[in-house]
């Protein structure tokens, strides 16, 4: 029998208010070790507040949380010592080189000279920064600085890594590169990650478990595939001879949630158990010619938008 991984983060009714604003509202979470956990929500949803509470930088107004076995009210110092964090600011000294930056933080973490050199190389190589380690960081692009900031956060081999919008403000290519290299590094390090983001593609690619919040309230939590199962299955049918009569026939069939014609293609929303084969037959019988059928489940972005709309 395989035992579930112990919870590395647990919150019970965790709440934080700022005056009349309820930034986090009775949050209940249990995050097992070894997880890349995505905390998703629009700007102002309470994601950064949650990280600050979990690191013991803020005290909850109500409820409680334990991180790495420590109560956040009394054990914030121990939590921060055993965790890595990349929050709003990258924490780099721009007049120093990449190697000098990491060497400085390695001394803060009391790494010996030999261990320090080995660790810096082990982090910079998979991030494709080793050959540029002697350059002043101030000359680097924002994407390169973010990669170095991730290395800084992992320098002391923490058990838990907090990343607050790590690709925010990066161009699409830099964001994709950081996302890929981060995934590789996290798997190699074996660290548990608490990732806040409103980039749904990022969460879907990196996370084994996600939670969605809005205005401080938890709306859903689970594996991305579990959340995607809430949305309708989609089918796209390409061909010729499609018209309003065909759409009317399709809309009357069991399992069809919706049918539309867009740019000469039929777009269907289906229940999970719906079979496309009889629908294709129906189209052909009504005079249409089918060239291609593509069927997939909705994306995490579809789930997110649906949850936002339901909450509104």
C-alpha positions as CSV (number, residue, x, y, z in Angstrom):
1,X,0.0,0.0,0.0
2,X,1.4,3.4,-1.1
3,X,1.1,6.0,1.7
4,X,0.2,9.5,0.6
5,X,3.0,12.1,0.9
6,X,2.8,14.2,4.1
7,X,1.4,17.7,3.9
8,X,4.2,20.2,3.6
9,X,1.7,23.1,3.8
10,X,-1.6,23.0,5.6
11,X,-4.1,25.9,6.1
12,X,-7.3,25.9,8.1
13,X,-9.6,28.9,7.7
14,X,-6.6,31.1,6.9
15,X,-7.9,34.7,6.7
16,X,-6.2,38.1,6.4
17,X,-8.0,41.4,6.3
18,X,-6.6,44.9,5.7
19,X,-9.1,47.3,7.1
20,X,-12.4,46.6,5.4
21,X,-10.7,44.5,2.6
22,X,-10.7,40.7,3.1
23,X,-7.6,39.8,1.1
24,X,-7.7,36.1,2.0
25,X,-11.0,34.5,3.1
26,X,-11.0,31.2,5.1
27,X,-8.5,29.4,3.0
28,X,-8.3,25.6,3.5
29,X,-5.5,23.8,1.7
30,X,-3.4,20.7,2.1
31,X,-0.3,20.5,-0.1
32,X,1.7,17.2,-0.1
33,X,5.5,17.3,-0.4
34,X,7.0,16.7,-3.8
35,X,4.2,18.8,-5.5
36,X,4.4,21.7,-7.9
37,X,1.4,23.5,-6.6
38,X,-0.1,26.3,-8.7
39,X,-2.1,29.0,-6.9
40,X,-4.1,30.7,-9.7
41,X,-6.1,33.9,-9.7
42,X,-6.4,37.3,-11.3
43,X,-4.5,40.3,-10.1
44,X,-5.6,41.2,-6.6
45,X,-7.0,37.8,-5.8
46,X,-4.9,37.3,-2.7
47,X,-2.0,35.2,-4.1
48,X,0.9,37.3,-2.7
49,X,-0.9,37.8,0.6
50,X,-1.1,34.0,0.9
51,X,2.7,33.6,0.3
52,X,3.5,36.3,2.9
53,X,1.2,34.5,5.4
54,X,2.9,31.1,4.7
55,X,6.3,32.6,5.1
56,X,5.4,34.1,8.5
57,X,5.9,37.7,7.2
58,X,2.2,38.5,8.0
59,X,0.0,37.2,10.8
60,X,-3.4,35.8,10.0
61,X,-6.4,37.7,11.2
62,X,-8.2,34.3,11.7
63,X,-7.3,30.7,11.2
64,X,-3.9,29.0,11.1
65,X,-1.3,27.5,8.9
66,X,1.6,25.1,9.2
67,X,4.5,25.0,6.8
68,X,7.2,22.4,7.0
69,X,5.7,21.4,10.4
70,X,6.1,24.9,11.8
71,X,3.2,27.2,12.9
72,X,3.5,30.4,10.8
73,X,2.7,32.6,13.8
74,X,5.6,31.3,15.9
75,X,7.9,29.5,13.5
76,X,8.4,32.1,10.7
77,X,12.1,32.2,11.1
78,X,12.5,28.4,10.8
79,X,10.1,28.4,7.8
80,X,12.2,31.1,6.0
81,X,15.4,29.3,6.8
82,X,14.3,26.1,5.2
83,X,12.5,27.7,2.2
84,X,13.5,29.6,-0.9
85,X,11.5,32.5,-2.2
86,X,11.4,34.6,-5.3
87,X,8.8,37.4,-4.6
88,X,8.3,40.7,-6.3
89,X,12.0,41.7,-6.4
90,X,14.7,39.5,-7.7
91,X,17.1,40.4,-4.9
92,X,20.2,40.7,-7.1
93,X,23.0,43.2,-6.9
94,X,23.3,44.5,-10.4
95,X,26.9,45.8,-10.2
96,X,28.1,42.3,-9.2
97,X,28.5,39.4,-11.6
98,X,26.2,36.4,-11.5
99,X,28.9,34.4,-9.8
100,X,29.6,37.1,-7.3
101,X,25.9,37.4,-6.5
102,X,25.5,33.7,-5.8
103,X,28.8,33.6,-3.8
104,X,27.5,36.5,-1.6
105,X,24.3,34.6,-0.8
106,X,26.2,31.3,-0.4
107,X,28.2,33.0,2.4
108,X,25.0,34.2,4.0
109,X,23.9,30.6,4.0
110,X,27.3,29.6,5.4
111,X,28.3,27.3,2.5
112,X,32.0,26.4,2.6
113,X,34.3,27.5,-0.3
114,X,34.3,24.1,-2.1
115,X,30.6,23.5,-1.6
116,X,29.9,27.1,-2.7
117,X,31.7,26.7,-6.0
118,X,30.1,23.3,-6.7
119,X,26.6,24.6,-5.9
120,X,26.9,27.7,-8.1
121,X,28.0,25.6,-11.1
122,X,25.3,23.0,-10.5
123,X,22.6,25.8,-10.6
124,X,24.0,28.0,-13.4
125,X,24.6,25.2,-15.9
126,X,21.0,24.0,-16.4
127,X,19.9,27.6,-16.6
128,X,22.3,28.2,-19.5
129,X,24.1,30.9,-17.5
130,X,27.4,29.3,-16.6
131,X,29.3,30.7,-19.6
132,X,28.2,34.2,-18.6
133,X,28.8,34.0,-14.9
134,X,31.5,36.7,-14.9
135,X,29.3,39.4,-16.5
136,X,27.7,42.2,-14.4
137,X,24.0,41.4,-13.9
138,X,23.0,44.9,-14.7
139,X,23.7,44.3,-18.3
140,X,21.4,41.3,-18.5
141,X,17.9,41.0,-19.8
142,X,15.0,40.7,-17.4
143,X,14.6,37.0,-18.4
144,X,18.2,36.2,-17.5
145,X,17.9,38.0,-14.2
146,X,14.8,36.0,-13.3
147,X,16.7,32.8,-14.0
148,X,19.6,33.9,-11.8
149,X,17.0,34.9,-9.1
150,X,15.6,31.3,-9.3
151,X,19.2,30.0,-8.7
152,X,19.6,32.4,-5.8
153,X,16.4,31.0,-4.2
154,X,17.6,27.4,-4.6
155,X,21.1,28.0,-3.5
156,X,20.8,26.6,0.1
157,X,18.9,23.5,-1.1
158,X,15.6,24.3,0.5
159,X,12.8,21.8,0.9
160,X,10.2,24.3,-0.3
161,X,10.3,27.0,-3.0
162,X,7.9,29.9,-3.2
163,X,7.6,31.6,-6.6
164,X,5.4,34.7,-7.0
165,X,4.6,35.3,-10.7
166,X,8.1,34.3,-11.8
167,X,7.4,35.0,-15.5
168,X,5.5,38.3,-15.1
169,X,6.7,41.0,-17.4
170,X,8.8,38.7,-19.6
171,X,8.3,38.4,-23.3
172,X,6.8,35.2,-24.5
173,X,10.1,33.6,-25.6
174,X,11.9,34.5,-22.3
175,X,8.8,33.2,-20.3
176,X,8.8,29.9,-22.2
177,X,12.5,29.4,-21.7
178,X,12.4,30.1,-18.0
179,X,9.4,27.8,-17.7
180,X,11.2,24.9,-19.4
181,X,14.4,25.4,-17.4
182,X,12.5,25.8,-14.2
183,X,10.7,22.6,-14.7
184,X,14.0,20.7,-15.3
185,X,15.6,22.3,-12.3
186,X,12.7,21.6,-9.9
187,X,12.6,18.0,-10.9
188,X,16.3,17.6,-10.4
189,X,16.3,19.3,-7.0
190,X,13.3,17.4,-5.8
191,X,11.9,20.6,-4.2
192,X,8.2,21.2,-3.4
193,X,7.0,24.4,-5.2
194,X,4.3,26.9,-4.3
195,X,3.8,28.9,-7.5
196,X,1.4,31.8,-7.9
197,X,0.5,32.9,-11.4
198,X,-2.3,34.1,-13.6
199,X,-0.6,32.4,-16.6
200,X,-2.7,29.4,-17.2
201,X,-0.4,27.8,-19.8
202,X,2.4,28.0,-17.2
203,X,0.3,26.3,-14.6
204,X,-0.9,23.6,-16.9
205,X,2.7,22.8,-18.0
206,X,4.4,22.8,-14.6
207,X,1.8,22.0,-11.9
208,X,0.6,18.6,-10.6
209,X,-2.0,20.3,-8.5
210,X,-3.7,23.7,-8.7
211,X,-6.1,25.9,-6.7
212,X,-8.1,28.8,-8.2
213,X,-9.0,31.8,-6.0
214,X,-10.8,35.0,-6.6
215,X,-11.1,37.9,-4.2
216,X,-9.5,35.8,-1.5
217,X,-12.0,32.9,-1.8
218,X,-11.0,29.4,-2.9
219,X,-13.1,28.3,-5.9
220,X,-11.6,25.0,-6.8
221,X,-8.6,22.7,-6.1
222,X,-7.3,19.5,-7.7
223,X,-5.2,18.0,-10.5
224,X,-5.4,20.1,-13.7
225,X,-7.1,17.1,-15.4
226,X,-9.7,16.9,-12.7
227,X,-10.6,20.6,-13.1
228,X,-10.6,20.3,-16.9
229,X,-13.2,17.4,-16.5
230,X,-15.6,20.1,-15.4
231,X,-15.7,21.7,-18.8
232,X,-17.4,20.4,-21.9
233,X,-15.5,18.3,-24.5
234,X,-15.0,20.2,-27.7
235,X,-15.0,19.0,-31.3
236,X,-14.0,20.9,-34.5
237,X,-15.3,19.5,-37.8
238,X,-13.8,20.8,-41.0
239,X,-15.4,20.2,-44.4
240,X,-17.9,21.7,-46.9
241,X,-21.7,22.1,-47.3
242,X,-22.4,23.1,-43.7
243,X,-25.4,25.3,-43.0
244,X,-28.1,26.3,-40.5
245,X,-30.1,23.1,-41.1
246,X,-27.1,21.0,-40.2
247,X,-26.6,23.0,-37.0
248,X,-30.2,22.6,-36.1
249,X,-30.0,18.8,-36.5
250,X,-26.8,18.7,-34.4
251,X,-28.3,20.8,-31.6
252,X,-31.1,18.3,-31.2
253,X,-28.9,15.3,-30.6
254,X,-28.2,13.8,-27.2
255,X,-24.8,14.8,-25.8
256,X,-24.6,18.1,-27.8
257,X,-24.3,21.1,-25.5
258,X,-23.8,23.6,-28.3
259,X,-23.1,23.8,-32.0
260,X,-21.8,26.8,-34.0
261,X,-20.5,27.5,-37.5
262,X,-17.3,29.6,-37.6
263,X,-15.1,30.2,-40.6
264,X,-16.7,27.3,-42.4
265,X,-16.0,24.9,-39.5
266,X,-18.5,23.3,-37.1
267,X,-17.6,23.8,-33.5
268,X,-19.3,21.5,-31.0
269,X,-19.5,21.4,-27.2
270,X,-20.2,17.9,-26.0
271,X,-20.8,16.1,-22.8
272,X,-18.0,13.8,-21.7
273,X,-19.7,10.6,-22.9
274,X,-20.8,12.0,-26.3
275,X,-19.6,10.1,-29.4
276,X,-18.7,12.1,-32.5
277,X,-19.2,9.2,-35.0
278,X,-23.0,9.4,-35.2
279,X,-22.7,13.2,-35.4
280,X,-20.4,12.9,-38.4
281,X,-22.9,10.5,-40.0
282,X,-25.7,13.0,-39.4
283,X,-23.7,15.8,-41.1
284,X,-23.0,13.6,-44.2
285,X,-26.7,12.5,-44.4
286,X,-27.7,16.2,-44.4
287,X,-25.5,16.9,-47.4
288,X,-22.3,17.9,-45.8
289,X,-18.8,16.6,-46.6
290,X,-16.5,16.0,-43.6
291,X,-12.7,16.3,-44.1
292,X,-11.3,16.3,-40.6
293,X,-12.6,15.9,-37.0
294,X,-10.6,17.1,-34.0
295,X,-11.8,16.4,-30.4
296,X,-10.3,17.5,-27.2
297,X,-11.2,18.5,-23.6
298,X,-11.3,22.2,-22.6
299,X,-8.0,23.7,-21.4
300,X,-7.2,25.0,-17.9
301,X,-7.9,28.4,-19.2
302,X,-11.5,27.4,-20.0
303,X,-11.9,26.1,-16.5
304,X,-10.5,29.3,-15.1
305,X,-12.7,31.6,-17.2
306,X,-15.8,29.4,-16.3
307,X,-15.0,29.7,-12.6
308,X,-14.5,33.5,-12.8
309,X,-17.8,33.8,-14.6
310,X,-19.7,31.6,-12.2
311,X,-18.3,33.6,-9.2
312,X,-19.3,36.9,-10.8
